[in-house]
Structures are given as structure tokens and as C-alpha cells.
Amino acid sequence: MQLPTSNEGVWVSQVYRSVIKRVLDIFFGVFLLVCLSPLMLVLAIWIKIDSKGPVFFLQERVGRNGKRFTIYKFRSMSDDAPHQIATSEFDAALRYITRGGRVMRETSLDELPQLINVVKGDMSFIGPRPLIPKEEKVLRLRHANGAESVAPGITGLA
């Protein structure tokens, strides 16, 4: 048995990142959206009963190669919460989180609509978390270290 040369290893890595990973993201993304759609419908109804405002929270995030996209999440905060800053930067974040939102955040159910982003190609299942454009320091570090060359993920090292 002959070990692959470095060129073959690079080629395999490129094929995996550009084709195989994308096919797996689409397959599992669609599969999970179909399987979890009853749960997502229940959560959407719960959000409408629990608070006023839209079911989804849409926010601009920075993706692969600095391209911006809209991330989908279930809304877990009141509609009057600031939209374009990280929750950690809020003065009193807990005052904005709804009753249902608290449960969804603890169980990460608010993240389920990101499966739409995975199917669309904005995100992958595994990768660095997508940041808001205002997180410039971390975005510069990701650029300097090549981390922005991969699609952001629903889950990753963080």
C-alpha cells in the first residue's frame, strides 16, 4: 500500500471541503428540517403565544470570506431588544429574554432555524460561530489566521 503524496492529500482535502462536506450539509440539513418541522411548528406557536412580534430573529452575520448573510433563529428576546449587538454587550440582557426564550436558549432550540442557513450554504454544521459585523477585533484575528476561509457553523470549538 502506497501512502498518498502531499499533492494527493491536498486534492482530497479540497474535494472534501468543496464537494463532500457541502453534500453532507444539504442532505442532513434537509433531513433534520423535515424531521424537526413538527417541533419547530410547536416552538413557533409558543413564541407567538408567549410574546408579541415575529417568530424568527433575523440578524446580519459575517460568513466565509467576509461575506455577509442573514442568520435565522427563533426569537428568544422581546421585539424591542437591540438587534445588532452581541447579547453579552447588553446592559441587562435578562430583562429582554422572554419566558419561552429562556427555555429555548437553555436547550439551544432557538438555533434550529439555522438549518435553513446550512441548506442555503451560508453555514455548515461544524465551523467557527458566525459573528456580527461589529465584532471587528475577532473578525480581524480570523482573517489573519485563515479562519474566515471556512463556512461558519452551528457548532464548533466554542
C-alpha positions as CSV (number, residue, x, y, z in Angstrom):
1,M,0.0,0.0,0.0
2,Q,1.4,3.4,-1.0
3,L,0.8,6.5,1.1
4,P,-0.7,9.5,-0.8
5,T,1.7,12.2,-1.8
6,S,1.3,15.7,-0.4
7,N,-0.4,16.8,-3.7
8,E,-2.9,13.9,-3.5
9,G,-3.6,14.8,0.2
10,V,-4.3,18.5,-0.8
11,W,-6.5,17.4,-3.6
12,V,-8.5,15.1,-1.3
13,S,-8.8,17.8,1.3
14,Q,-10.1,20.3,-1.4
15,V,-12.6,17.8,-2.7
16,Y,-13.9,17.1,0.8
17,R,-14.3,20.8,1.6
18,S,-15.8,21.9,-1.7
19,V,-18.0,18.9,-2.5
20,I,-18.4,16.1,0.1
21,K,-18.9,18.5,3.1
22,R,-21.5,20.5,1.1
23,V,-23.4,17.4,0.0
24,L,-23.5,16.1,3.6
25,D,-24.6,19.6,4.9
26,I,-27.5,19.6,2.3
27,F,-28.5,16.0,3.0
28,F,-28.5,16.2,6.8
29,G,-29.9,19.8,6.8
30,V,-33.0,18.8,4.7
31,F,-33.4,15.6,6.7
32,L,-33.3,17.4,10.0
33,L,-35.6,20.2,8.8
34,V,-38.2,17.6,7.7
35,C,-37.8,15.5,10.9
36,L,-37.9,18.5,13.3
37,S,-40.6,20.5,11.5
38,P,-43.3,19.4,13.9
39,L,-41.2,20.6,16.9
40,M,-40.4,23.8,15.0
41,L,-44.1,24.4,14.4
42,V,-44.8,24.0,18.1
43,L,-42.0,26.4,19.0
44,A,-43.3,28.9,16.5
45,I,-46.8,28.8,18.1
46,W,-45.2,29.0,21.6
47,I,-43.3,32.2,20.6
48,K,-46.5,33.8,19.2
49,I,-48.4,32.9,22.4
50,D,-45.6,33.9,24.8
51,S,-44.8,37.4,23.3
52,K,-45.7,39.8,20.5
53,G,-43.5,40.1,17.4
54,P,-42.2,37.9,14.7
55,V,-41.3,34.2,15.3
56,F,-37.9,34.5,13.7
57,F,-35.0,36.7,14.8
58,L,-33.0,37.7,11.7
59,Q,-29.6,39.2,12.1
60,E,-26.7,40.1,9.7
61,R,-23.6,37.9,10.4
62,V,-20.2,37.6,8.7
63,G,-19.6,34.3,6.9
64,R,-17.0,32.7,4.7
65,N,-14.5,35.1,3.2
66,G,-16.2,38.0,5.0
67,K,-19.4,37.7,3.0
68,R,-22.4,38.8,5.0
69,F,-25.6,36.8,5.3
70,T,-28.8,36.8,7.3
71,I,-28.9,34.2,10.1
72,Y,-32.2,32.7,11.2
73,K,-33.0,31.9,14.8
74,F,-36.2,31.6,16.8
75,R,-36.8,34.8,18.6
76,S,-36.0,34.4,22.3
77,M,-36.0,38.1,23.3
78,S,-38.6,40.7,23.3
79,D,-39.1,42.5,20.0
80,D,-37.7,45.8,21.5
81,A,-34.2,44.3,22.3
82,P,-31.3,45.7,20.4
83,H,-30.6,43.7,17.2
84,Q,-27.1,44.4,16.0
85,I,-25.1,43.8,19.1
86,A,-24.0,40.7,20.9
87,T,-26.2,39.7,23.9
88,S,-23.1,39.8,26.1
89,E,-22.9,43.6,25.4
90,F,-26.4,44.3,26.7
91,D,-26.7,46.3,29.9
92,A,-29.4,44.0,31.3
93,A,-29.8,41.1,28.8
94,L,-32.1,39.1,31.1
95,R,-34.8,41.7,31.1
96,Y,-35.2,41.2,27.3
97,I,-35.3,37.4,27.3
98,T,-38.9,36.0,27.2
99,R,-40.1,33.2,29.3
100,G,-40.1,30.8,26.4
101,G,-36.9,32.3,25.2
102,R,-35.1,31.3,28.4
103,V,-36.1,27.6,27.9
104,M,-35.2,27.7,24.2
105,R,-31.8,29.2,25.0
106,E,-31.0,26.7,27.7
107,T,-31.8,23.8,25.3
108,S,-30.4,25.5,22.2
109,L,-33.8,25.1,20.5
110,D,-33.6,28.7,19.3
111,E,-30.8,27.6,17.0
112,L,-32.9,25.1,14.9
113,P,-33.8,27.6,12.1
114,Q,-30.0,27.8,11.3
115,L,-30.6,24.5,9.5
116,I,-32.1,26.8,6.8
117,N,-28.8,28.6,6.6
118,V,-27.0,25.3,6.3
119,V,-29.2,24.2,3.4
120,K,-28.7,27.6,1.7
121,G,-25.0,27.3,2.0
122,D,-24.4,30.3,4.3
123,M,-23.3,28.0,7.1
124,S,-22.2,24.4,7.8
125,F,-22.9,22.1,10.7
126,I,-19.3,22.5,12.1
127,G,-17.2,25.6,11.9
128,P,-16.5,28.8,13.8
129,R,-19.6,30.6,15.1
130,P,-20.7,33.4,12.8
131,L,-20.0,36.8,14.2
132,I,-21.9,40.1,13.9
133,P,-20.1,42.8,11.9
134,K,-19.4,44.9,15.0
135,E,-17.1,42.2,16.4
136,E,-14.2,43.7,14.4
137,K,-11.3,42.5,16.6
138,V,-12.3,38.8,16.4
139,L,-13.0,39.2,12.6
140,R,-9.5,40.6,12.1
141,L,-8.0,37.7,14.0
142,R,-10.0,35.2,12.0
143,H,-8.8,36.8,8.8
144,A,-5.2,36.9,9.9
145,N,-5.3,33.2,10.8
146,G,-7.3,32.0,7.8
147,A,-10.4,31.0,9.8
148,E,-12.7,33.1,7.6
149,S,-11.9,30.8,4.6
150,V,-14.3,28.2,6.1
151,A,-18.0,28.4,6.4
152,P,-19.3,29.3,9.9
153,G,-21.0,26.6,11.7
154,I,-24.0,25.8,14.0
155,T,-21.4,24.2,16.3
156,G,-17.6,24.3,16.6
157,L,-14.8,24.5,19.0
158,A,-16.6,27.2,21.1
